[in-house]
Amino acid sequence: MTQKMSQAQKIIDKHFENIEVPSEAKPKVQQLTTAMINHPCYGNPSYKWSLNDFELGNRMGRGKFGRVYCAREKVTGFVVALKTLMKAEIVKGGVERQILREIEIQSHLKHPNILNLYTWFHDAYRIYLVLEFASEGELYNHLKNSPGGRFPEDRSARYTYQVADALDYCHRNHVIHRDIKPENLLLTSNGNVKLADFGWSVHAPSLRRNTMCGTLDYLPPEMVEGKEHGPYVDNWCLGMFCLYYSFYKKHFLY
């Protein structure tokens, strides 16, 4: 037992070397980290997650095939977002491969501005995605509530840089997101962007695709014209996002 505790402490110490934690929050973070290391799933890839591992809280959003809830893991108290997808609706919509692709891609992407997919599980009726909790919600809602319906340029520049960095990471790993929009950009409690919703994403080593997908308002010219497209479709959406937030209402409406 003493050896196990010593190993756990080494892991905790190493973890704190890589993150910045306010001194007043450090005891709680250390307690949570210790609880995680002692969880039966730690170092055990065969651990079988189920809905019984979580306490469900308020519903945070609703999508075409399911809902997203705030949830708390019972053993550690760790707060997550639990995305529930109805199997019957997925089959009816013919998007089984799309859901599998979303899970596979997002679970392998590790970047500070990409929402973490921690794990997933399923039962007879639903698929559950255990996601990082971004407490401030969609960027879109913050935009609507900003003065004049637009962000200050310094704030917009920070968001644009973070999304651009996340997309650069995706493209270097041969992933095209294909649905960049304010609703798919979430904010953490410290105001950083998390790129989310990889439902239309694709892993394409050749980085060339033909499928028209995404959101109508942000479709790039290649898709509108039915042409082959690559990672630059994400850059187009980022440009639209950047232009609108930083300049549109200030320079073009008046």
VOBA-1610 file (N, C-alpha, C; in pm, whole numbers, padded with zeros to 5 digits, always signed):
BEGIN
Met+00083-00121+00000Met+00000+00000+00000Met+00087+00125+00000Thr+00193+00124+00081Thr+00283+00240+00088Thr+00348+00266-00046Gln+00389+00159-00115Gln+00452+00173-00246Gln+00352+00231-00347Lys+00228+00186-00340Lys+00125+00237-00430Lys+00101+00385-00405Met+00096+00426-00278Met+00075+00567-00244Met+00192+00651-00292Ser+00314+00598-00281Ser+00433+00670-00326Ser+00431+00690-00476Gln+00392+00587-00551Gln+00382+00598-00696Gln+00275+00700-00735Ala+00163+00698-00662Ala+00056+00793-00689Ala+00102+00936-00666Gln+00179+00957-00559Gln+00228+01091-00528Gln+00324+01140-00636Lys+00405+01051-00690Lys+00496+01089-00798Lys+00418+01134-00922Ile+00311+01063-00951Ile+00227+01099-01065Ile+00162+01236-01042Ile+00115+01258-00918Ile+00052+01385-00884Ile+00153+01499-00896Asp+00272+01479-00843Asp+00376+01583-00848Asp+00411+01618-00992Lys+00422+01516-01077Lys+00454+01539-01218Lys+00341+01613-01287His+00218+01580-01250His+00101+01647-01308His+00104+01796-01275Phe+00138+01830-01151Phe+00139+01970-01110Phe+00254+02048-01173Glu+00356+01978-01221Glu+00465+02046-01291Glu+00420+02097-01428Asn+00314+02036-01483Asn+00270+02068-01619Asn+00146+02157-01624Ile+00090+02191-01509Ile-00029+02276-01509Ile-00010+02391-01410Glu-00086+02497-01433Glu-00085+02611-01341Glu-00214+02610-01261Val-00200+02601-01129Val-00316+02595-01041Val-00304+02703-00935Pro-00407+02788-00917Pro-00403+02888-00809Pro-00379+02821-00675Ser-00302+02885-00590Ser-00264+02823-00462Ser-00385+02783-00379Glu-00493+02865-00384Glu-00611+02833-00303Glu-00686+02711-00355Ala-00668+02679-00483Ala-00738+02564-00542Ala-00654+02438-00540Lys-00527+02449-00508Lys-00436+02335-00518Lys-00479+02216-00432Pro-00523+02234-00307Pro-00565+02118-00226Pro-00679+02039-00290Lys-00778+02110-00346Lys-00891+02041-00408Lys-00848+01968-00536Val-00760+02032-00613Val-00712+01968-00735Val-00630+01845-00701Gln-00549+01855-00595Gln-00469+01740-00553Gln-00559+01626-00504Gln-00664+01662-00433Gln-00760+01561-00385Gln-00828+01491-00503Leu-00868+01571-00603Leu-00934+01514-00721Leu-00838+01424-00799Thr-00713+01469-00816Thr-00614+01391-00887Thr-00588+01258-00817Thr-00580+01261-00685Thr-00560+01138-00607Thr-00677+01043-00626Ala-00800+01097-00624Ala-00919+01014-00643Ala-00918+00949-00782Met-00872+01024-00881Met-00867+00970-01018Met-00767+00855-01028Ile-00651+00873-00966Ile-00549+00769-00972Ile-00596+00642-00902Asn-00678+00657-00798Asn-00727+00542-00724Asn-00857+00484-00781His-00907+00545-00888His-01031+00494-00951His-01001+00359-01017Pro-01096+00265-01013Pro-01074+00133-01075Pro-01042+00138-01224Cys-01078+00249-01292Cys-01053+00257-01436Cys-00909+00298-01466Tyr-00837+00351-01366Tyr-00704+00406-01392Tyr-00608+00292-01429Gly-00549+00305-01547Gly-00457+00202-01594Gly-00525+00071-01629Asn-00657+00076-01646Asn-00734-00045-01674Asn-00821-00023-01798Pro-00767-00044-01917Pro-00844-00018-02040Pro-00966-00106-02056Ser-00975-00214-01981Ser-01090-00304-01992Ser-01205-00265-01898Tyr-01188-00155-01823Tyr-01295-00111-01732Tyr-01422-00081-01812Lys-01535-00133-01766Lys-01661-00116-01835Lys-01742-00001-01774Trp-01744+00111-01845Trp-01822+00225-01799Trp-01970+00200-01825Ser-02055+00262-01741Ser-02199+00255-01763Ser-02262+00383-01708Leu-02389+00400-01734Leu-02459+00519-01686Leu-02462+00523-01533Asn-02448+00407-01469Asn-02447+00402-01323Asn-02324+00469-01262Asp-02222+00496-01343Asp-02101+00563-01295Asp-02121+00713-01279Phe-02235+00766-01324Phe-02254+00911-01330Phe-02385+00954-01264Glu-02380+01075-01209Glu-02500+01144-01163Glu-02534+01250-01267Leu-02653+01243-01324Leu-02692+01338-01428Leu-02743+01468-01366Gly-02702+01580-01427Gly-02749+01711-01385Gly-02840+01772-01491Asn-02832+01902-01507Asn-02918+01973-01600Asn-02884+01941-01745Arg-02984+01948-01830Arg-02960+01934-01973Arg-02897+02062-02026Met-02789+02048-02099Met-02715+02164-02150Met-02749+02197-02294Gly-02797+02100-02368Gly-02828+02125-02509Gly-02896+02005-02570Arg-02946+02027-02692Arg-03015+01919-02762Arg-02973+01921-02908Gly-02938+01804-02961Gly-02900+01792-03101Gly-02999+01707-03177Lys-02967+01677-03303Lys-03057+01601-03389Lys-03077+01459-03340Phe-02971+01399-03282Phe-02980+01258-03244Phe-02973+01236-03093Gly-02966+01341-03013Gly-02957+01319-02870Gly-02949+01448-02791Arg-02901+01434-02668Arg-02896+01547-02575Arg-02763+01547-02501Val-02729+01664-02445Val-02606+01678-02368Val-02643+01722-02227Tyr-02588+01650-02128Tyr-02616+01679-01988Tyr-02487+01711-01913Cys-02500+01794-01813Cys-02391+01808-01716Cys-02399+01685-01625Ala-02285+01623-01599Ala-02284+01500-01518Ala-02163+01498-01425Arg-02175+01421-01318Arg-02066+01407-01222Arg-02032+01259-01205Glu-01903+01227-01223Glu-01859+01089-01200Glu-01867+01062-01050Lys-01930+00952-01012Lys-01966+00930-00871Lys-01846+00911-00779Val-01744+00839-00823Val-01632+00807-00734Val-01544+00929-00708Thr-01513+01003-00814Thr-01418+01115-00802Thr-01486+01251-00787Gly-01611+01261-00831Gly-01678+01391-00832Gly-01641+01476-00951Phe-01569+01419-01047Phe-01523+01492-01165Phe-01642+01526-01254Val-01652+01655-01292Val-01766+01703-01371Val-01734+01690-01520Val-01828+01636-01596Val-01812+01616-01740Val-01940+01659-01811Ala-01932+01661-01943Ala-02051+01675-02026Ala-02081+01537-02084Leu-02202+01489-02065Leu-02240+01356-02113Leu-02334+01372-02233Lys-02282+01336-02349Lys-02361+01345-02473Lys-02428+01211-02498Thr-02560+01210-02504Thr-02635+01086-02525Thr-02692+01085-02665Leu-02671+00975-02737Leu-02719+00962-02875Leu-02813+00842-02884Met-02930+00863-02940Met-03028+00756-02951Met-02994+00665-03070Lys-02974+00536-03043Lys-02938+00442-03149Lys-03044+00435-03258Ala-03171+00435-03220Ala-03279+00424-03318Ala-03277+00542-03414Glu-03251+00662-03362Glu-03246+00781-03446Glu-03123+00781-03536Ile-03012+00728-03485Ile-02890+00718-03564Ile-02911+00624-03683Val-02973+00509-03657Val-03000+00411-03763Val-03099+00469-03863Lys-03203+00536-03813Lys-03303+00596-03900Lys-03241+00701-03992Gly-03146+00777-03937Gly-03079+00880-04016Gly-02967+00827-04103Gly-02933+00699-04087Gly-02828+00639-04168Gly-02691+00697-04143Val-02663+00736-04017Val-02536+00804-03987Val-02448+00720-03893Glu-02463+00588-03898Glu-02383+00503-03809Glu-02232+00526-03830Arg-02189+00528-03955Arg-02046+00547-03984Arg-01999+00685-03940Gln-02086+00783-03953Gln-02051+00919-03912Gln-02026+00926-03762Ile-02110+00859-03683Ile-02093+00860-03537Ile-01965+00787-03497Leu-01940+00672-03558Leu-01817+00598-03529Leu-01694+00679-03564Arg-01700+00751-03676Arg-01589+00835-03718Arg-01566+00948-03619Glu-01675+01009-03571Glu-01665+01117-03472Glu-01594+01067-03346Ile-01634+00949-03297Ile-01573+00893-03177Ile-01426+00863-03199Glu-01395+00799-03309Glu-01257+00760-03336Glu-01166+00881-03350Ile-01212+00982-03423Ile-01128+01100-03447Ile-01110+01181-03319Gln-01220+01216-03252Gln-01209+01305-03136Gln-01135+01240-03020Ser-01146+01109-03005Ser-01077+01042-02894Ser-00926+01043-02913His-00878+01063-03036His-00735+01062-03062His-00674+01202-03068Leu-00756+01306-03071Leu-00705+01443-03080Leu-00680+01498-02940Lys-00556+01540-02914Lys-00518+01595-02783Lys-00453+01731-02804His-00529+01836-02780His-00482+01973-02800His-00554+02061-02700Pro-00487+02163-02645Pro-00551+02247-02542Pro-00676+02320-02589Asn-00695+02336-02720Asn-00814+02405-02771Asn-00909+02312-02845Ile-00899+02182-02818Ile-00993+02084-02870Ile-01059+02013-02753Leu-01191+02006-02756Leu-01266+01942-02646Leu-01227+01796-02635Asn-01190+01753-02515Asn-01149+01615-02492Asn-01268+01520-02492Leu-01253+01409-02562Leu-01346+01297-02548Leu-01276+01195-02461Tyr-01319+01184-02334Tyr-01250+01099-02238Tyr-01273+00950-02263Thr-01399+00915-02285Thr-01433+00775-02311Thr-01574+00770-02367Trp-01619+00650-02404Trp-01756+00632-02451Trp-01803+00492-02415Phe-01935+00476-02408Phe-01994+00345-02380Phe-02135+00344-02437His-02201+00231-02430His-02336+00223-02486His-02418+00119-02411Asp-02550+00131-02426Asp-02640+00029-02375Asp-02734-00011-02489Ala-02846-00070-02459Ala-02934-00121-02564Ala-02996-00010-02648Tyr-03006+00111-02591Tyr-03079+00217-02659Tyr-02996+00340-02696Arg-02886+00361-02625Arg-02812+00485-02644Arg-02661+00463-02652Ile-02594+00561-02712Ile-02448+00572-02709Ile-02417+00695-02623Tyr-02319+00682-02534Tyr-02283+00791-02444Tyr-02139+00835-02470Leu-02120+00965-02492Leu-01986+01021-02506Leu-01956+01103-02382Val-01845+01071-02314Val-01805+01143-02193Val-01704+01249-02235Leu-01747+01375-02231Leu-01671+01486-02286Leu-01624+01583-02178Glu-01520+01656-02210Glu-01472+01765-02124Glu-01584+01866-02105Phe-01594+01919-01984Phe-01700+02015-01950Phe-01648+02157-01974Ala-01707+02227-02070Ala-01674+02367-02097Ala-01785+02452-02035Ser-01758+02505-01918Ser-01864+02561-01833Ser-01933+02685-01889Glu-01866+02759-01979Glu-01924+02883-02029Glu-02008+02865-02156Gly-02016+02743-02205Gly-02106+02713-02315Gly-02062+02764-02451Glu-02159+02775-02541Glu-02131+02809-02680Glu-02084+02953-02696Leu-01988+02971-02783Leu-01940+03105-02817Leu-02052+03188-02879Tyr-02140+03120-02950Tyr-02251+03189-03016Tyr-02335+03270-02918Asn-02363+03212-02802Asn-02445+03282-02703Asn-02373+03404-02647His-02242+03393-02630His-02164+03508-02582His-02162+03618-02687Leu-02158+03580-02814Leu-02160+03679-02922Leu-02292+03755-02922Lys-02403+03682-02908Lys-02534+03748-02908Lys-02548+03847-02794Asn-02484+03816-02680Asn-02497+03902-02562Asn-02391+04010-02552Ser-02300+04016-02650Ser-02196+04119-02650Ser-02253+04249-02702Pro-02200+04365-02656Pro-02247+04496-02704Pro-02237+04505-02856Gly-02349+04541-02918Gly-02350+04553-03063Gly-02349+04420-03135Gly-02359+04310-03061Gly-02359+04179-03122Gly-02226+04140-03182Arg-02116+04196-03130Arg-01983+04163-03181Arg-01884+04169-03066Phe-01771+04099-03081Phe-01667+04099-02980Phe-01569+04213-03003Pro-01505+04263-02896Pro-01393+04356-02915Pro-01283+04287-02994Glu-01204+04363-03068Glu-01106+04303-03158Glu-01000+04220-03084Asp-00960+04262-02962Asp-00859+04184-02890Asp-00915+04048-02848Arg-01041+04046-02810Arg-01104+03919-02770Arg-01122+03829-02893Ser-01167+03889-03002Ser-01183+03813-03125Ser-01050+03758-03174Ala-00944+03836-03160Ala-00811+03791-03203Ala-00767+03670-03122Arg-00794+03671-02992Arg-00756+03557-02907Arg-00831+03431-02948Tyr-00962+03444-02970Tyr-01040+03328-03012Tyr-00992+03276-03148Thr-00967+03368-03240Thr-00925+03328-03375Thr-00792+03255-03370Tyr-00699+03305-03289Tyr-00568+03239-03277Tyr-00585+03097-03223Gln-00668+03082-03120Gln-00684+02951-03058Gln-00749+02851-03154Val-00850+02895-03229Val-00914+02806-03325Val-00816+02772-03437Ala-00741+02872-03484Ala-00643+02848-03590Ala-00538+02747-03546Asp-00494+02756-03421Asp-00394+02663-03369Asp-00451+02521-03362Ala-00578+02511-03319Ala-00643+02380-03312Ala-00659+02320-03452Leu-00695+02403-03549Leu-00712+02354-03686Leu-00579+02313-03748Asp-00474+02388-03718Asp-00343+02352-03768Asp-00303+02213-03716Tyr-00333+02189-03589Tyr-00305+02058-03530Tyr-00387+01949-03599Cys-00516+01976-03623Cys-00601+01879-03692Cys-00546+01848-03831His-00512+01951-03906His-00467+01931-04044His-00334+01858-04049Arg-00246+01884-03952Arg-00119+01811-03948Arg-00141+01663-03917Asn-00256+01634-03853Asn-00291+01494-03825Asn-00394+01441-03925His-00404+01508-04039His-00489+01465-04151His-00637+01458-04115Val-00682+01552-04031Val-00823+01560-03995Val-00880+01693-04045Ile-00993+01686-04115Ile-01066+01805-04157Ile-01194+01811-04074His-01220+01924-04008His-01337+01936-03920His-01466+01950-04000Arg-01468+02043-04095Arg-01576+02065-04191Arg-01705+02122-04133Asp-01702+02174-04011Asp-01823+02238-03957Asp-01785+02343-03852Ile-01691+02430-03889Ile-01650+02537-03797Ile-01758+02645-03795Lys-01813+02670-03677Lys-01913+02775-03658Lys-01920+02808-03509Pro-01976+02924-03473Pro-01977+02966-03332Pro-02044+02866-03238Glu-02144+02792-03288Glu-02212+02694-03204Glu-02123+02576-03170Asn-02019+02551-03250Asn-01928+02439-03225Asn-01798+02483-03158Leu-01797+02606-03109Leu-01684+02657-03032Leu-01733+02685-02891Leu-01674+02617-02793Leu-01717+02630-02655Leu-01613+02707-02575Leu-01656+02765-02464Leu-01566+02843-02378Leu-01553+02777-02242Thr-01429+02774-02192Thr-01402+02722-02058Thr-01420+02833-01956Ser-01407+02798-01830Ser-01424+02897-01723Ser-01318+03006-01726Asn-01201+02975-01783Asn-01096+03078-01794Asn-01094+03146-01930Gly-01201+03128-02009Gly-01218+03204-02132Gly-01143+03154-02253Asn-01104+03027-02252Asn-01036+02970-02367Asn-01133+02891-02454Val-01105+02887-02585Val-01192+02819-02679Val-01161+02670-02684Lys-01267+02591-02698Lys-01255+02447-02720Lys-01333+02412-02846Leu-01264+02361-02947Leu-01328+02318-03071Leu-01402+02187-03043Ala-01531+02183-03077Ala-01615+02068-03043Ala-01691+02018-03165Asp-01770+01914-03143Asp-01860+01854-03240Asp-01789+01813-03369Phe-01733+01693-03367Phe-01661+01640-03481Phe-01748+01547-03565Gly-01881+01573-03563Gly-01975+01489-03636Gly-01954+01488-03787Trp-01904+01599-03843Trp-01879+01604-03987Trp-01731+01588-04020Ser-01650+01562-03921Ser-01506+01554-03944Ser-01469+01426-04019Val-01351+01428-04078Val-01304+01312-04154Val-01153+01302-04141His-01105+01180-04129His-00961+01156-04133His-00927+01118-04276Ala-00853+01207-04342Ala-00825+01188-04484Ala-00676+01206-04509Pro-00600+01097-04512Pro-00456+01109-04538Pro-00424+01184-04666Ser-00512+01174-04767Ser-00489+01248-04890Ser-00537+01392-04880Leu-00619+01420-04773Leu-00676+01552-04749Leu-00756+01603-04870Arg-00820+01513-04942Arg-00908+01552-05052Arg-01040+01476-05036Arg-01152+01550-05039Arg-01284+01488-05024Arg-01382+01550-05123Asn-01500+01486-05136Asn-01601+01535-05230Asn-01737+01561-05165Thr-01755+01517-05039Thr-01886+01525-04975Thr-01923+01670-04940Met-02045+01710-04974Met-02095+01840-04929Met-02151+01823-04789Cys-02102+01899-04694Cys-02147+01886-04555Cys-02116+02013-04479Gly-02161+02018-04355Gly-02136+02136-04272Gly-02262+02217-04254Thr-02247+02348-04239Thr-02359+02439-04214Thr-02370+02538-04328Leu-02492+02557-04380Leu-02514+02634-04502Leu-02450+02772-04498Asp-02463+02843-04386Asp-02412+02979-04379Asp-02260+02988-04394Tyr-02191+02876-04371Tyr-02045+02879-04373Tyr-01985+02793-04484Leu-02068+02746-04578Leu-02016+02659-04683Leu-01913+02733-04769Pro-01798+02671-04792Pro-01696+02732-04876Pro-01731+02719-05024Pro-01669+02799-05111Pro-01700+02795-05254Pro-01685+02656-05316Glu-01581+02578-05274Glu-01560+02446-05333Glu-01681+02357-05314Met-01741+02360-05194Met-01857+02276-05168Met-01980+02326-05243Val-01999+02457-05245Val-02114+02514-05316Val-02111+02475-05463Glu-01991+02472-05521Glu-01976+02439-05663Glu-01962+02290-05687Gly-01968+02209-05580Gly-01961+02065-05595Gly-01824+02013-05634Lys-01720+02089-05600Lys-01585+02050-05636Lys-01517+01973-05523Glu-01407+01908-05556Glu-01326+01839-05456Glu-01272+01942-05357His-01265+01904-05229His-01218+01999-05129His-01117+01934-05036Gly-01043+02019-04965Gly-00942+01974-04871Gly-00949+02052-04742Pro-00841+02059-04666Pro-00843+02126-04535Pro-00871+02275-04542Tyr-00857+02334-04661Tyr-00879+02478-04670Tyr-01025+02517-04648Val-01117+02418-04651Val-01256+02451-04619Val-01268+02497-04474Asp-01185+02441-04386Asp-01183+02487-04246Asp-01129+02629-04238Asn-01028+02659-04319Asn-00971+02793-04318Asn-01073+02897-04366Trp-01155+02857-04464Trp-01260+02947-04512Trp-01357+02980-04397Cys-01402+02876-04326Cys-01496+02897-04216Cys-01433+02982-04105Leu-01305+02960-04079Leu-01236+03040-03979Leu-01229+03185-04024Gly-01205+03207-04153Gly-01202+03343-04205Gly-01336+03412-04191Met-01444+03338-04218Met-01578+03395-04201Met-01603+03430-04055Phe-01562+03340-03969Phe-01576+03359-03824Phe-01498+03482-03778Cys-01373+03493-03823Cys-01285+03604-03785Cys-01338+03735-03840Leu-01376+03736-03968Leu-01424+03858-04032Leu-01547+03911-03963Tyr-01639+03823-03933Tyr-01765+03865-03872Tyr-01742+03924-03733Tyr-01666+03852-03651Tyr-01647+03897-03514Tyr-01564+04024-03505Ser-01460+04035-03588Ser-01366+04144-03572Ser-01407+04271-03646Phe-01466+04253-03767Phe-01482+04370-03851Phe-01622+04395-03905Tyr-01698+04290-03928Tyr-01818+04304-04008Tyr-01911+04415-03960Lys-01956+04407-03837Lys-02055+04506-03792Lys-01995+04645-03775Lys-01863+04650-03757Lys-01799+04780-03737Lys-01774+04850-03869His-01728+04774-03971His-01679+04838-04094His-01774+04827-04211Phe-01870+04732-04207Phe-01949+04709-04326Phe-02095+04748-04312Leu-02143+04763-04189Leu-02286+04796-04174Leu-02312+04945-04183Tyr-02209+05027-04168Tyr-02229+05170-04165Tyr-02156+05240-04278
//
